[in-house]
Amino acid sequence: MAANRQRLSVTEFDFDEVKDNLKLFMRNQTEFKDYDFEGSGLSALLDVLAYNTHYLGFNANMLANEMFLDSSQLRSSVVSHAKTLGYTTRSATASNAVVDIFLNTTNASATMPAGTVFSASVGDESYQFVTISDVTSSNSGSTIAFNDVRIYEGSYVSSRYVADTQNVEQRFLINDDRADTTTLSVVVQNSATDTTQTTFTQATDISGLTSTSNVYFIQEVEDGQYEIYFGDGILGSAIEDGNIIIMQYVVTNKGAANGASTFTSSSAIDTVNSVNVVTVSISDGGSEPESIESIKYNAPLDYASQGRCVTTEDYKTYVKQLFANTQAVSVWGGEDGSFNPVTGVSDVAEYGKIFISIKSTTGLNLNEIQKAQLVTDLSPYTVASITPVVVDAENLNIILNVNFKFDSNKTTNSRESLETLVQSTITNYNTDYLKVFNSVFRHSQFTSLVDASDTSILSNITTVTLGSFYTPSTSGSFSFTVHFGNQLYNPHSGHNSTSGGIISSTGFYIQDNTNEMFFDDDGAGNLRIYYLVTGARTYYDSFAGTVDYTTGLVSVNPIYITSVSNVDDNASTAIRLTAIPASNDIVGKRNQIVEIDLVNTSVSGGQDTIAVNTAGGSTSYVTSTNYATPSSY
């Protein structure tokens, strides 16, 4: 065979391109002439070679992708890379509640064992809740009380293994991908004849381990299951032949039982059948195992923090690990602001504290028990001089008035159909750009998207109003604050005083007065309370508080609010205050989540009358009086 000086191209991996390269290579030989005939045997061989090359190229590409955390697609690869960074993936978590349990008995004491079953319902579904540790309490009168007992949705499962160090394939698996590893307890019994038991705890930091440390390690393995393993006698005590490893944990339905609020005992507790259960906090916290995207995001951050919370990003990483239902989290240091239960979040510095605000996947703020638990869970990672404080997230609502103009010659849609399209644009913008911490409403970006809702829409005028809710205490006289977090519109002192300034509110009632009251301002920084008499404002208090137009802080003097009027035609316990911002660009700060109020946002379309196409195709111009203009406020 003659020497073939044509080099084979190896830069392409698609089937057709590989085969074309092979044909190009074959043209330089004289032995085989039928390579370019699709029906020939040699052409079939070229197909096989091209397919094989394509498969090898594809597999090499996939293999290269799986070698790095950022590009991995398989969960097993992502979990493996995370493990090399010292990161343990989060398992499914059980929905859990806190209850007080009362046994009506004259017995001196009672023990409620781990695995005690309670029942609850969410909708039409019934769920089982269990305890995960033994609790003993004594009688006080005719009742034995177990206070603040945490119960978990699911089944309390026990697995046992007998250690065989000669079996190199032996593994200690939690054989259910719905197991909640946060409920896992591991006990090692010396042997079948020696029932002495030692409790092992999960190792979180190897720097303090010795050869006698009774710890276990845990890792996610195949099929979403978890495996525990023990030390080697140098870092952590090693297990011996005949040791019995006892694992107990909860297998859960994850988030299905979130929201359960009424619990009943399913059986006698320590022979006592008369059992009362009082709910301290409703069931919450159930969630799916950590997603691939979450692992990719959190593992490098966890590695960077080196097991310690020093920066705000460190706290964000650990909060997501420790509170499974975290959808978004905002963290700021005391040097950037503070929080007071009465005055709320402010710009006043409070050194030595870190403030954490969480948006939960359930839409609810953390209750006091969850806040305290999170602070406790963070304590092993925090710097000694820093105190974490969990602050409720606050919604900053944007109420929009959208008026758009459209050219009827460019669309077959009706005005109502176009309004529906614009409403969809607003909803999508709310989902894609807002509803998280530190989000920004960009007015120009928003109006551009409204115009792009349909090719017939020519322009729009969109005005912005801010809304914020406050739930007052109805048990006495209290002061409170509402933070709009953005500069408010006040072009001069006394602006729009006679018409109520730029502050307004829904109605409420106060002690010793039957009139429905409302808030407004005098444009000079004073908050006022008024009621209506035949449609006219009659002021009950012209100095009910203050308005800081620069910071957007509204402060209300002590007031005894007895009840709250309906809001948006629905019963409410909260007052909505609204304000006109100085800028149409709205930013959420610290614990604020900016969100468009889709209920009160209005959309109105009108046919454009500035440019009217005539039958001959020319354009005549007329004066339009239909464009919406901003209110004078």
C-alpha positions in Angstrom: 0.0 0.0 0.0 1.3 3.4 -1.0 2.3 5.7 1.8 -0.6 7.8 2.9 0.5 11.3 3.7 -3.0 12.7 4.4 -3.4 13.1 8.1 -6.7 12.2 9.7 -8.5 15.2 11.3 -9.4 14.5 14.9 -11.0 17.9 15.9 -14.6 16.8 15.1 -16.7 14.3 17.0 -20.1 14.4 15.4 -21.0 11.3 13.4 -21.3 13.0 10.0 -18.2 15.0 10.4 -16.1 12.0 11.5 -17.3 10.0 8.6 -16.5 12.8 6.1 -13.0 13.0 7.6 -12.5 9.3 7.2 -13.6 9.6 3.5 -11.1 12.4 3.0 -8.5 10.2 4.4 -9.5 7.3 2.1 -9.2 9.4 -1.0 -5.4 9.2 -0.8 -5.3 5.4 -1.1 -5.7 3.3 -4.2 -6.7 -0.1 -2.8 -10.3 0.6 -1.8 -12.5 2.6 -4.3 -16.0 2.0 -2.9 -15.6 3.9 0.4 -17.8 6.8 -1.0 -20.7 4.5 -2.1 -23.4 4.4 0.7 -24.4 0.8 -0.3 -20.9 -0.7 -0.2 -19.5 -2.9 2.6 -16.6 -0.4 3.2 -19.1 2.4 3.7 -20.8 0.3 6.4 -17.4 -0.2 8.1 -16.8 3.6 8.0 -20.2 4.0 9.7 -19.1 1.7 12.5 -15.8 3.6 12.9 -17.6 7.0 12.9 -20.2 5.8 15.4 -17.4 4.3 17.6 -15.5 7.6 17.4 -18.6 9.6 18.2 -19.3 7.4 21.3 -15.8 7.7 22.5 -15.7 11.4 22.1 -19.1 11.8 23.9 -18.0 9.6 26.7 -14.7 11.4 27.0 -16.5 14.7 27.2 -19.0 13.5 29.8 -16.1 12.0 31.8 -14.3 15.4 31.7 -17.5 17.1 32.9 -17.9 14.7 35.8 -14.3 15.4 37.0 -15.2 18.9 38.2 -17.8 20.1 40.6 -19.0 23.0 38.5 -19.7 20.9 35.4 -20.9 17.6 37.0 -24.3 16.5 36.1 -24.6 13.2 38.0 -25.6 13.4 41.7 -23.0 10.8 42.6 -20.2 12.9 41.1 -21.4 16.1 42.7 -21.6 14.4 46.1 -18.2 12.9 45.7 -16.6 16.3 44.9 -18.4 17.8 47.8 -17.0 15.2 50.1 -13.4 16.0 49.0 -14.2 19.6 50.3 -15.4 18.2 53.6 -19.0 18.9 52.9 -21.8 16.6 54.0 -24.9 16.8 51.9 -28.2 17.4 53.7 -30.7 14.5 53.8 -34.4 14.7 53.6 -35.8 16.4 56.8 -38.9 15.5 58.8 -41.6 18.0 59.5 -41.5 18.5 63.3 -43.5 20.3 65.9 -43.1 21.2 69.6 -45.8 20.1 72.0 -46.5 19.9 75.7 -47.8 16.5 76.9 -49.8 16.0 80.1 -50.5 12.6 81.7 -53.5 12.6 84.0 -52.3 10.3 86.7 -51.3 10.0 90.3 -48.2 8.1 89.5 -45.1 9.6 91.0 -43.2 9.7 87.6 -43.3 8.5 84.1 -41.0 7.9 81.2 -42.0 8.6 77.6 -39.7 6.4 75.5 -38.3 7.2 72.1 -40.6 6.2 69.3 -43.8 7.3 71.2 -46.4 7.8 68.5 -48.8 10.8 68.0 -51.2 11.5 65.2 -52.1 14.6 63.2 -53.8 15.5 60.0 -53.1 17.9 57.1 -56.2 18.2 54.9 -57.6 14.7 54.4 -54.3 12.9 55.1 -53.3 11.5 58.4 -49.6 11.4 59.6 -47.7 9.8 62.4 -45.3 11.8 64.6 -42.8 10.2 66.9 -40.3 11.2 69.7 -36.7 10.4 69.2 -35.4 10.3 72.8 -36.5 9.1 76.2 -38.0 11.7 78.5 -38.7 11.3 82.2 -40.8 13.7 84.3 -42.3 13.8 87.8 -45.8 14.3 89.0 -47.0 17.8 90.1 -50.4 17.3 91.7 -52.3 15.0 89.5 -50.4 15.6 86.3 -47.1 14.6 84.8 -46.0 17.2 82.3 -43.5 16.8 79.5 -42.8 20.3 78.3 -41.4 21.4 74.9 -41.1 18.0 73.5 -40.1 17.9 69.8 -41.9 15.3 67.7 -41.0 14.3 64.1 -43.3 13.1 61.3 -42.5 9.6 60.2 -41.6 6.1 61.4 -39.0 5.5 64.1 -36.7 2.9 62.5 -33.9 0.9 64.1 -31.1 -0.9 62.1 -28.5 -3.3 63.6 -25.2 -4.5 62.2 -22.6 -6.8 63.7 -19.1 -5.6 63.0 -16.8 -7.9 61.0 -13.5 -6.2 60.4 -12.4 -9.0 58.1 -15.2 -8.3 55.7 -13.8 -5.5 53.5 -17.1 -5.0 51.8 -19.1 -4.5 55.0 -21.0 -1.2 55.1 -23.3 0.4 57.6 -26.1 1.7 55.5 -29.2 3.7 56.3 -31.4 1.8 53.8 -33.9 4.4 53.0 -33.5 7.6 51.0 -36.2 9.3 53.1 -34.3 9.0 56.3 -33.7 12.2 58.2 -30.0 12.0 59.3 -30.6 14.9 61.8 -32.6 12.5 63.9 -29.9 9.7 63.7 -28.6 8.2 66.9 -25.7 5.7 66.9 -25.0 3.3 69.7 -22.3 0.7 69.8 -22.9 -2.4 72.0 -19.8 -4.3 73.0 -21.1 -7.7 71.9 -24.1 -10.0 72.0 -23.1 -11.2 75.4 -21.8 -7.9 76.8 -24.7 -5.4 76.6 -22.5 -2.4 77.6 -23.4 0.4 75.2 -21.6 3.6 74.1 -23.2 6.5 72.3 -21.3 7.8 69.3 -21.8 11.4 68.0 -21.2 12.7 64.5 -17.8 14.2 63.9 -17.9 17.7 62.6 -14.3 18.8 63.2 -11.4 16.4 63.1 -8.9 18.8 64.7 -10.0 17.8 68.2 -10.3 14.1 67.6 -8.1 11.5 69.5 -7.8 7.8 69.3 -10.5 7.4 71.9 -13.1 9.9 70.5 -16.4 8.1 70.2 -17.5 9.6 66.9 -18.9 8.4 63.6 -18.7 9.9 60.1 -21.5 10.0 57.6 -21.6 10.4 53.8 -24.2 10.1 51.1 -23.8 7.1 48.8 -25.7 5.5 45.9 -29.5 6.0 45.5 -29.6 8.9 47.9 -28.9 6.6 50.9 -26.4 7.4 53.7 -23.6 5.4 55.1 -21.9 5.8 58.5 -18.3 4.8 59.2 -16.0 4.9 62.2 -12.5 6.1 63.1 -9.3 4.1 62.5 -8.0 4.2 66.0 -6.0 7.4 65.3 -8.8 9.8 64.4 -11.7 8.5 66.4 -12.0 5.1 68.1 -12.2 2.1 65.9 -14.9 -0.6 66.1 -14.0 -4.2 66.9 -15.2 -7.6 65.7 -18.5 -8.5 67.3 -19.5 -4.9 68.1 -23.2 -4.3 67.5 -23.9 -1.0 65.7 -27.4 0.2 66.5 -28.8 3.0 64.4 -32.1 4.7 65.1 -33.6 7.4 62.9 -36.9 8.7 61.4 -38.0 7.8 57.9 -40.2 10.6 56.8 -42.7 11.9 54.2 -40.6 15.1 54.1 -42.7 18.2 53.7 -46.1 16.6 53.4 -47.0 17.1 57.0 -45.9 20.8 57.3 -48.7 22.8 58.9 -50.1 20.1 61.2 -51.4 21.8 64.2 -53.5 19.4 66.3 -51.9 16.3 67.8 -53.3 13.3 69.7 -51.7 10.5 71.5 -52.0 7.2 69.6 -51.5 4.9 72.6 -50.8 4.8 76.4 -47.7 6.4 77.7 -46.0 4.5 80.5 -49.4 2.7 81.1 -51.3 6.0 81.3 -54.2 6.3 78.8 -55.4 9.8 79.7 -53.1 12.0 77.7 -53.6 15.6 76.7 -51.4 17.2 74.0 -51.0 21.0 73.6 -49.3 22.4 70.6 -46.5 24.9 71.3 -45.5 25.3 67.6 -47.1 23.8 64.5 -45.3 21.3 62.4 -42.7 22.7 60.0 -39.3 22.1 58.5 -40.0 19.0 56.4 -38.1 19.2 53.1 -36.6 17.3 50.2 -32.9 16.2 50.3 -30.4 18.9 49.2 -30.5 19.5 45.5 -27.6 19.2 43.1 -27.6 23.0 42.6 -27.6 23.6 46.3 -24.6 21.3 46.8 -22.7 22.9 44.0 -23.3 26.4 45.6 -22.8 25.5 49.2 -19.9 23.1 49.2 -17.2 25.6 48.1 -18.5 28.2 50.5 -18.5 25.7 53.3 -14.9 24.8 52.4 -13.9 28.5 52.4 -15.4 29.0 55.8 -13.3 26.1 57.3 -16.0 25.2 59.8 -16.3 28.7 61.2 -18.7 31.6 60.7 -16.6 34.7 60.2 -18.0 36.6 57.2 -21.7 37.2 56.3 -21.3 34.6 53.5 -20.2 32.0 56.0 -23.4 32.6 58.0 -25.5 32.3 54.8 -23.9 28.9 54.1 -24.5 27.5 57.5 -28.0 28.8 57.9 -29.0 27.0 54.7 -27.5 23.8 56.1 -29.0 24.1 59.5 -32.5 25.3 58.5 -33.6 23.1 55.7 -36.6 25.2 54.7 -34.4 28.3 53.8 -35.4 29.7 50.5 -33.3 32.9 50.8 -31.3 34.4 53.6 -30.0 37.9 54.3 -27.2 38.5 56.8 -25.7 41.8 57.9 -23.2 42.8 60.6 -23.9 45.1 63.5 -21.7 47.7 61.9 -24.3 48.1 59.1 -27.4 48.3 61.2 -29.3 46.8 64.2 -32.6 45.4 65.3 -34.8 46.3 68.2 -38.0 44.4 69.0 -39.9 47.8 69.4 -38.4 50.0 66.7 -37.4 47.2 64.3 -34.5 47.3 61.9 -32.5 50.6 61.8 -29.3 52.1 60.6 -27.9 52.4 64.1 -24.8 50.3 64.6 -24.8 47.6 67.2 -21.3 46.0 67.3 -20.8 42.4 68.4 -24.0 41.0 66.7 -24.8 39.5 63.4 -28.4 39.7 62.1 -30.0 37.0 60.1 -33.2 37.1 58.2 -34.7 34.1 56.5 -37.3 33.6 53.9 -38.8 30.2 54.4 -40.1 27.9 51.7 -43.4 27.8 53.7 -43.9 31.5 53.4 -43.9 31.9 57.2 -41.5 33.6 59.5 -39.6 31.4 62.0 -41.3 31.0 65.3 -39.5 31.8 68.6 -38.6 28.1 69.1 -37.1 27.8 65.6 -35.1 31.0 66.1 -33.7 29.8 69.4 -32.8 26.4 67.8 -31.0 28.0 64.9 -29.0 30.2 67.2 -28.1 27.1 69.2 -27.2 25.2 66.1 -24.9 28.0 64.9 -23.1 28.3 68.2 -20.3 25.7 67.4 -19.4 27.8 64.3 -19.6 31.3 65.5 -16.8 33.5 66.8 -17.0 33.8 70.6 -17.5 37.6 70.6 -20.4 37.5 68.0 -24.0 37.0 68.9 -26.4 35.8 66.2 -29.9 37.5 66.2 -32.7 36.1 63.9 -34.9 38.8 62.5 -38.3 38.3 60.8 -38.3 39.0 57.1 -40.6 41.9 56.0 -42.4 42.2 52.7 -42.1 45.6 51.0 -45.0 45.7 48.6 -45.0 47.6 45.4 -48.4 48.7 44.1 -48.3 49.6 40.5 -50.7 51.6 38.3 -49.9 50.6 34.7 -51.6 52.6 31.8 -50.5 51.5 28.4 -51.3 52.6 24.8 -51.5 50.3 21.9 -52.0 50.5 18.1 -55.1 48.5 17.1 -53.8 48.2 13.5 -50.9 46.0 14.7 -52.8 43.4 16.6 -55.9 41.2 16.5 -56.0 41.1 20.3 -58.7 43.0 22.2 -57.9 45.5 24.9 -58.8 42.9 27.5 -56.5 40.4 26.0 -53.6 42.9 26.0 -54.3 43.7 29.6 -54.0 40.0 30.4 -50.7 39.8 28.6 -49.4 42.8 30.6 -50.6 41.2 33.8 -48.6 38.1 32.9 -45.6 40.2 32.3 -46.0 41.8 35.8 -46.3 38.3 37.4 -43.3 37.0 35.6 -41.2 40.1 36.5 -42.3 39.6 40.2 -41.1 36.0 40.1 -37.9 36.5 38.0 -36.5 39.7 39.6 -38.1 40.2 43.0 -39.3 38.1 46.0 -35.8 37.7 47.4 -33.5 39.7 49.7 -31.6 42.6 48.2 -33.7 42.6 45.1 -34.3 45.9 43.2 -37.3 47.0 41.2 -36.0 48.9 38.2 -38.7 51.1 36.8 -37.2 51.5 33.3 -36.5 47.8 33.0 -40.1 47.0 34.1 -41.7 49.5 31.7 -39.6 48.1 28.8 -40.9 44.7 29.5 -44.5 45.9 29.6 -43.9 47.5 26.2 -42.5 44.2 24.9 -45.6 42.3 26.1 -47.0 42.7 22.5 -45.8 44.4 19.4 -48.9 46.6 19.3 -48.0 48.2 22.7 -46.4 51.6 22.0 -45.8 53.0 25.5 -46.9 52.9 29.1 -47.0 55.2 32.1 -46.4 53.3 35.4 -46.7 54.9 38.8 -45.3 53.3 42.0 -46.7 53.2 45.5 -45.1 51.4 48.5 -47.0 49.3 50.9 -46.1 47.7 54.2 -48.1 45.8 56.8 -47.9 46.1 60.6 -49.8 43.8 63.0 -50.6 45.8 66.1 -51.0 44.4 69.6 -54.6 44.8 70.8 -53.9 44.3 74.4 -52.6 47.8 75.3 -51.0 51.0 74.2 -47.8 50.4 72.2 -45.6 52.4 69.8 -44.4 50.9 66.6 -42.5 51.7 63.4 -42.9 50.9 59.7 -39.8 50.9 57.6 -40.2 51.6 53.9 -36.4 51.6 53.5 -36.5 54.0 50.6 -36.6 57.8 50.4 -40.2 59.2 50.3 -41.5 61.9 48.1 -41.4 65.3 49.8 -40.4 68.1 47.4 -41.0 70.8 50.1 -42.2 71.1 53.7 -45.9 70.9 54.0 -46.3 69.1 50.7 -50.0 68.1 50.0 -50.8 68.7 53.7 -54.5 69.5 53.1 -55.1 66.3 51.1 -53.2 63.9 53.4 -49.6 64.1 52.3 -48.1 61.0 50.9 -48.9 58.5 53.7 -52.2 56.6 53.8 -53.5 53.5 55.6 -56.3 51.0 55.9 -58.7 51.5 58.8 -58.4 50.7 62.5 -60.2 51.4 65.8 -58.8 52.8 69.0 -59.8 52.6 72.6 -62.7 54.9 73.7 -63.6 56.0 70.2 -66.1 54.4 67.8 -64.9 56.1 64.6 -62.8 54.2 62.1 -59.3 55.8 62.1 -56.7 56.3 59.4 -53.1 57.5 59.1 -51.8 60.3 56.9 -49.1 63.0 57.1 -48.8 66.8 57.0 -45.8 66.9 54.6 -43.7 68.4 57.4 -42.7 65.1 59.1 -45.8 64.7 61.4 -47.9 61.6 61.2 -51.6 62.2 61.8 -54.7 60.2 62.7 -58.1 61.2 61.3 -61.6 59.9 60.7 -64.2 60.8 58.2 -67.3 62.9 58.8 -69.5 63.0 55.7 -66.4 62.4 53.6 -64.3 65.1 55.2 -61.1 64.4 57.2 -61.5 65.2 60.9 -58.2 65.0 62.7 -58.1 63.1 66.0 -54.4 63.5 66.5 -52.2 65.8 64.4 -48.9 64.6 66.1 -49.5 60.9 66.3 -45.9 60.1 65.2 -43.2 61.2 62.8 -42.2 60.5 59.2 -38.6 60.6 58.1 -38.8 61.2 54.4 -35.1 60.7 53.9 -34.9 57.2 55.4 -38.6 56.1 54.9 -39.1 55.5 58.6 -42.6 56.0 60.0 -42.7 56.1 63.8 -46.0 55.9 65.6 -46.4 57.1 69.2 -48.0 54.8 71.8 -51.6 54.0 70.7 -54.2 51.5 72.0 -55.5 49.9 68.8 -58.4 47.6 69.7 -59.2 46.1 66.2 -58.3 46.4 62.5 -60.6 46.9 59.6 -60.8 44.6 56.6 -58.0 44.9 54.1 -58.9 44.3 50.4 -62.4 43.2 51.5 -60.9 40.4 53.7 -60.7 40.1 57.5 -57.3 41.2 58.7 -55.2 41.6 61.8 -52.7 44.0 60.1 -52.8 47.6 59.1 -51.4 48.4 55.6 -49.6 51.7 55.4 -48.8 53.1 51.9 -46.4 55.8 50.8 -45.2 57.6 47.6 -41.5 57.0 47.0 -39.1 59.7 45.8 -37.8 57.4 43.2 -39.5 54.8 41.0 -36.6 52.5 41.5 -37.2 50.5 44.8 -34.5 48.6 46.7 -35.0 46.0 49.5 -32.6 46.5 52.4 -31.5 44.0 55.0 -34.6 42.0 56.0 -36.9 43.5 53.3 -38.2 41.4 50.4 -39.5 43.5 47.6 -42.6 42.1 46.0 -45.3 43.4 43.6 -48.8 43.5 45.2 -50.6 41.7 42.4 -54.0 42.2 44.1 -53.9 45.9 44.2 -51.8 46.5 41.1 -54.0 47.9 38.3 -53.6 47.5 34.5 -55.5 49.6 32.0 -55.0 49.7 28.3 -56.2 52.2 25.7 -56.1 52.7 22.0 -53.4 55.2 20.9 -54.9 58.3 19.3 -51.7 60.1 18.5 -50.9 58.3 15.3 -53.9 57.1 13.3 -53.3 55.1 10.1 -55.6 56.3 7.3 -57.0 54.1 4.5 -54.4 55.4 2.1 -51.6 54.4 4.3 -50.6 57.9 5.4 -50.5 59.0 9.0 -52.3 61.9 10.5 -51.7 63.3 13.9 -54.3 64.2 16.5 -54.2 65.5 20.0 -54.6 62.9 22.7 -56.2 63.5 26.0 -56.2 59.9 27.1 -52.7 59.6 28.6 -52.6 59.0 32.3 -50.7 61.6 34.2 -49.1 61.1 37.7 -51.2 62.3 40.6 -50.2 65.6 42.2 -50.0 63.9 45.6 
